[in-house]
C-alpha cells in the first residue's frame, strides 16, 4: 500500500463490482486501468482474477452466496455462482476442440520451455488429463541449465539444486 490513497476503500464500488461481475462482466472489461484505480484504489489488481473466473462461466449465472467484509485496509469478498449454461449443441464441442488445436499450431517450434504429451492416464489426485486421457507435463528445452549438486562445505550442508 502506498501513496496518499493507501487504505482507500469504496464499499459502494465493491458492491457495484460484485453486481457487475454477476450480471454484466463485459462492462467491467471496458473500463480503463485509471477508472478501476479511481474507483477501487491502486491495489485493485485482483479484479483481473475475478474476470478470469467469470470468463470460465457461461453468460448466465446465478449467485447463490456472497459475503463482504471490510476488516481494515481492504474489503474481502467471496461469491458462489451456479453456471446456468445449456447443454452444448451438436458440433459445439468438436468446434471448440478444433479451435484449441488451431491455437497451438506451431507451438512446438518455440525455443522456450514447452509441454509435451505423455501417454499416462490420470490417477486419482493426479494431474489434469488432456484429450484422449493423456496428460501434459512441462519439459524444459535446455534453455535453463540445471544447477550441479554441490558438496558439503565448511559453511554447512548444501542440498542438490539449491
BALOBA-1460 file (C-alpha; in Angstrom, 3 decimals):
// residues 162
<rec num="1" residu="x" x="0.000" y="0.000" z="0.000"/>
<rec num="2" residu="x" x="1.400" y="3.347" z="-0.945"/>
<rec num="3" residu="x" x="0.626" y="6.961" z="-1.669"/>
<rec num="4" residu="x" x="-1.987" y="9.361" z="-0.355"/>
<rec num="5" residu="x" x="-4.786" y="6.897" z="-1.103"/>
<rec num="6" residu="x" x="-3.256" y="3.995" z="0.836"/>
<rec num="7" residu="x" x="-6.077" y="2.239" z="2.617"/>
<rec num="8" residu="x" x="-8.691" y="3.850" z="0.339"/>
<rec num="9" residu="x" x="-11.954" y="1.910" z="0.443"/>
<rec num="10" residu="x" x="-15.022" y="2.402" z="-1.709"/>
<rec num="11" residu="x" x="-17.649" y="-0.029" z="-0.436"/>
<rec num="12" residu="x" x="-20.234" y="1.327" z="-2.900"/>
<rec num="13" residu="x" x="-17.918" y="0.400" z="-5.796"/>
<rec num="14" residu="x" x="-17.198" y="-3.007" z="-4.250"/>
<rec num="15" residu="x" x="-20.958" y="-3.716" z="-4.159"/>
<rec num="16" residu="x" x="-21.414" y="-2.422" z="-7.727"/>
<rec num="17" residu="x" x="-18.487" y="-4.556" z="-8.931"/>
<rec num="18" residu="x" x="-19.958" y="-7.699" z="-7.368"/>
<rec num="19" residu="x" x="-23.253" y="-6.934" z="-9.125"/>
<rec num="20" residu="x" x="-21.497" y="-6.318" z="-12.462"/>
<rec num="21" residu="x" x="-19.371" y="-9.466" z="-12.267"/>
<rec num="22" residu="x" x="-22.592" y="-11.457" z="-11.979"/>
<rec num="23" residu="x" x="-24.846" y="-9.631" z="-14.432"/>
<rec num="24" residu="x" x="-22.653" y="-7.639" z="-16.853"/>
<rec num="25" residu="x" x="-18.978" y="-8.661" z="-16.691"/>
<rec num="26" residu="x" x="-18.294" y="-7.361" z="-20.192"/>
<rec num="27" residu="x" x="-18.927" y="-3.841" z="-18.906"/>
<rec num="28" residu="x" x="-16.041" y="-4.229" z="-16.431"/>
<rec num="29" residu="x" x="-13.696" y="-5.329" z="-19.239"/>
<rec num="30" residu="x" x="-14.345" y="-2.000" z="-20.986"/>
<rec num="31" residu="x" x="-13.094" y="0.047" z="-18.049"/>
<rec num="32" residu="x" x="-9.623" y="1.557" z="-18.152"/>
<rec num="33" residu="x" x="-6.973" y="0.936" z="-15.521"/>
<rec num="34" residu="x" x="-7.305" y="4.569" z="-14.455"/>
<rec num="35" residu="x" x="-11.061" y="4.186" z="-13.933"/>
<rec num="36" residu="x" x="-10.576" y="0.990" z="-11.930"/>
<rec num="37" residu="x" x="-7.881" y="2.675" z="-9.782"/>
<rec num="38" residu="x" x="-10.088" y="5.713" z="-9.188"/>
<rec num="39" residu="x" x="-12.998" y="3.556" z="-8.065"/>
<rec num="40" residu="x" x="-11.185" y="0.800" z="-6.210"/>
<rec num="41" residu="x" x="-7.751" y="2.128" z="-5.394"/>
<rec num="42" residu="x" x="-4.364" y="1.319" z="-6.887"/>
<rec num="43" residu="x" x="-4.184" y="-2.104" z="-5.252"/>
<rec num="44" residu="x" x="-7.274" y="-3.468" z="-7.028"/>
<rec num="45" residu="x" x="-5.460" y="-5.870" z="-9.359"/>
<rec num="46" residu="x" x="-7.497" y="-8.811" z="-8.077"/>
<rec num="47" residu="x" x="-10.269" y="-7.607" z="-10.384"/>
<rec num="48" residu="x" x="-8.386" y="-9.459" z="-13.126"/>
<rec num="49" residu="x" x="-8.751" y="-12.722" z="-11.179"/>
<rec num="50" residu="x" x="-12.488" y="-12.145" z="-10.792"/>
<rec num="51" residu="x" x="-12.764" y="-11.570" z="-14.556"/>
<rec num="52" residu="x" x="-10.813" y="-14.750" z="-15.312"/>
<rec num="53" residu="x" x="-13.136" y="-16.704" z="-13.030"/>
<rec num="54" residu="x" x="-16.193" y="-15.136" z="-14.640"/>
<rec num="55" residu="x" x="-14.877" y="-15.838" z="-18.127"/>
<rec num="56" residu="x" x="-14.838" y="-19.552" z="-17.337"/>
<rec num="57" residu="x" x="-18.607" y="-19.474" z="-16.772"/>
<rec num="58" residu="x" x="-21.434" y="-19.084" z="-19.245"/>
<rec num="59" residu="x" x="-23.181" y="-15.768" z="-19.830"/>
<rec num="60" residu="x" x="-25.991" y="-16.801" z="-17.478"/>
<rec num="61" residu="x" x="-25.081" y="-17.437" z="-13.846"/>
<rec num="62" residu="x" x="-26.996" y="-17.429" z="-10.591"/>
<rec num="63" residu="x" x="-25.358" y="-16.087" z="-7.440"/>
<rec num="64" residu="x" x="-26.171" y="-18.466" z="-4.587"/>
<rec num="65" residu="x" x="-23.941" y="-16.980" z="-1.890"/>
<rec num="66" residu="x" x="-21.995" y="-13.789" z="-1.243"/>
<rec num="67" residu="x" x="-20.148" y="-12.283" z="1.688"/>
<rec num="68" residu="x" x="-18.335" y="-8.973" z="2.071"/>
<rec num="69" residu="x" x="-16.171" y="-7.939" z="4.981"/>
<rec num="70" residu="x" x="-14.057" y="-4.828" z="5.489"/>
<rec num="71" residu="x" x="-11.720" y="-5.580" z="8.408"/>
<rec num="72" residu="x" x="-9.278" y="-2.705" z="7.868"/>
<rec num="73" residu="x" x="-7.240" y="-1.874" z="4.770"/>
<rec num="74" residu="x" x="-9.146" y="-3.771" z="2.093"/>
<rec num="75" residu="x" x="-12.501" y="-5.369" z="1.502"/>
<rec num="76" residu="x" x="-12.760" y="-9.149" z="1.343"/>
<rec num="77" residu="x" x="-15.476" y="-10.628" z="-0.855"/>
<rec num="78" residu="x" x="-16.472" y="-14.184" z="-1.644"/>
<rec num="79" residu="x" x="-19.172" y="-15.352" z="-4.000"/>
<rec num="80" residu="x" x="-20.508" y="-18.660" z="-5.258"/>
<rec num="81" residu="x" x="-22.150" y="-18.811" z="-8.667"/>
<rec num="82" residu="x" x="-24.105" y="-21.595" z="-10.334"/>
<rec num="83" residu="x" x="-23.418" y="-21.883" z="-14.019"/>
<rec num="84" residu="x" x="-26.690" y="-21.870" z="-15.945"/>
<rec num="85" residu="x" x="-25.258" y="-22.919" z="-19.292"/>
<rec num="86" residu="x" x="-27.420" y="-25.052" z="-21.513"/>
<rec num="87" residu="x" x="-26.136" y="-28.349" z="-22.843"/>
<rec num="88" residu="x" x="-23.830" y="-27.978" z="-25.873"/>
<rec num="89" residu="x" x="-25.499" y="-28.100" z="-29.258"/>
<rec num="90" residu="x" x="-24.437" y="-30.659" z="-31.856"/>
<rec num="91" residu="x" x="-20.915" y="-29.910" z="-33.075"/>
<rec num="92" residu="x" x="-20.065" y="-27.239" z="-30.463"/>
<rec num="93" residu="x" x="-17.625" y="-29.424" z="-28.540"/>
<rec num="94" residu="x" x="-15.863" y="-30.575" z="-31.717"/>
<rec num="95" residu="x" x="-15.567" y="-26.978" z="-32.974"/>
<rec num="96" residu="x" x="-14.192" y="-25.855" z="-29.604"/>
<rec num="97" residu="x" x="-11.562" y="-28.614" z="-29.601"/>
<rec num="98" residu="x" x="-10.600" y="-27.761" z="-33.192"/>
<rec num="99" residu="x" x="-10.194" y="-24.111" z="-32.182"/>
<rec num="100" residu="x" x="-7.952" y="-25.105" z="-29.244"/>
<rec num="101" residu="x" x="-5.804" y="-27.229" z="-31.573"/>
<rec num="102" residu="x" x="-5.579" y="-24.329" z="-34.052"/>
<rec num="103" residu="x" x="-4.286" y="-22.013" z="-31.323"/>
<rec num="104" residu="x" x="-1.472" y="-24.454" z="-30.504"/>
<rec num="105" residu="x" x="-0.294" y="-24.944" z="-34.108"/>
<rec num="106" residu="x" x="3.409" y="-24.124" z="-34.317"/>
<rec num="107" residu="x" x="3.965" y="-24.061" z="-30.551"/>
<rec num="108" residu="x" x="6.399" y="-26.961" z="-30.875"/>
<rec num="109" residu="x" x="8.779" y="-24.638" z="-32.766"/>
<rec num="110" residu="x" x="9.153" y="-22.227" z="-29.848"/>
<rec num="111" residu="x" x="12.548" y="-22.212" z="-28.162"/>
<rec num="112" residu="x" x="11.134" y="-21.577" z="-24.705"/>
<rec num="113" residu="x" x="10.100" y="-24.356" z="-22.375"/>
<rec num="114" residu="x" x="7.109" y="-26.225" z="-23.700"/>
<rec num="115" residu="x" x="4.810" y="-29.082" z="-22.808"/>
<rec num="116" residu="x" x="4.741" y="-32.494" z="-24.404"/>
<rec num="117" residu="x" x="2.026" y="-35.084" z="-24.242"/>
<rec num="118" residu="x" x="2.792" y="-38.074" z="-22.071"/>
<rec num="119" residu="x" x="0.855" y="-41.296" z="-22.626"/>
<rec num="120" residu="x" x="-0.096" y="-41.879" z="-18.974"/>
<rec num="121" residu="x" x="-3.689" y="-41.974" z="-17.750"/>
<rec num="122" residu="x" x="-4.682" y="-39.789" z="-14.830"/>
<rec num="123" residu="x" x="-4.597" y="-41.404" z="-11.415"/>
<rec num="124" residu="x" x="-6.768" y="-40.293" z="-8.511"/>
<rec num="125" residu="x" x="-5.488" y="-36.911" z="-7.390"/>
<rec num="126" residu="x" x="-3.128" y="-36.772" z="-10.380"/>
<rec num="127" residu="x" x="-2.523" y="-34.043" z="-12.943"/>
<rec num="128" residu="x" x="-5.220" y="-32.785" z="-15.324"/>
<rec num="129" residu="x" x="-5.969" y="-35.014" z="-18.285"/>
<rec num="130" residu="x" x="-5.920" y="-33.738" z="-21.837"/>
<rec num="131" residu="x" x="-7.829" y="-35.167" z="-24.829"/>
<rec num="132" residu="x" x="-7.700" y="-38.937" z="-25.059"/>
<rec num="133" residu="x" x="-6.819" y="-39.424" z="-21.379"/>
<rec num="134" residu="x" x="-3.305" y="-38.043" z="-21.854"/>
<rec num="135" residu="x" x="-1.770" y="-35.506" z="-19.503"/>
<rec num="136" residu="x" x="0.655" y="-32.679" z="-20.107"/>
<rec num="137" residu="x" x="3.990" y="-32.428" z="-18.303"/>
<rec num="138" residu="x" x="6.360" y="-29.453" z="-18.672"/>
<rec num="139" residu="x" x="9.619" y="-30.332" z="-20.335"/>
<rec num="140" residu="x" x="12.496" y="-27.872" z="-20.320"/>
<rec num="141" residu="x" x="14.131" y="-27.315" z="-23.663"/>
<rec num="142" residu="x" x="17.591" y="-26.833" z="-22.137"/>
<rec num="143" residu="x" x="17.458" y="-23.049" z="-22.222"/>
<rec num="144" residu="x" x="17.709" y="-23.028" z="-18.432"/>
<rec num="145" residu="x" x="20.557" y="-25.328" z="-17.363"/>
<rec num="146" residu="x" x="20.135" y="-27.334" z="-14.182"/>
<rec num="147" residu="x" x="22.422" y="-26.445" z="-11.288"/>
<rec num="148" residu="x" x="25.003" y="-29.037" z="-10.402"/>
<rec num="149" residu="x" x="24.755" y="-30.678" z="-6.993"/>
<rec num="150" residu="x" x="27.222" y="-29.161" z="-4.530"/>
<rec num="151" residu="x" x="29.361" y="-30.883" z="-1.982"/>
<rec num="152" residu="x" x="29.086" y="-30.127" z="1.719"/>
<rec num="153" residu="x" x="31.486" y="-27.424" z="2.750"/>
<rec num="154" residu="x" x="32.743" y="-25.767" z="5.901"/>
<rec num="155" residu="x" x="29.781" y="-23.359" z="5.942"/>
<rec num="156" residu="x" x="27.247" y="-26.169" z="6.261"/>
<rec num="157" residu="x" x="25.468" y="-28.770" z="4.143"/>
<rec num="158" residu="x" x="24.242" y="-27.922" z="0.677"/>
<rec num="159" residu="x" x="21.384" y="-29.703" z="-0.995"/>
<rec num="160" residu="x" x="21.192" y="-30.697" z="-4.660"/>
<rec num="161" residu="x" x="19.740" y="-27.988" z="-6.884"/>
<rec num="162" residu="x" x="19.553" y="-25.480" z="-4.037"/>
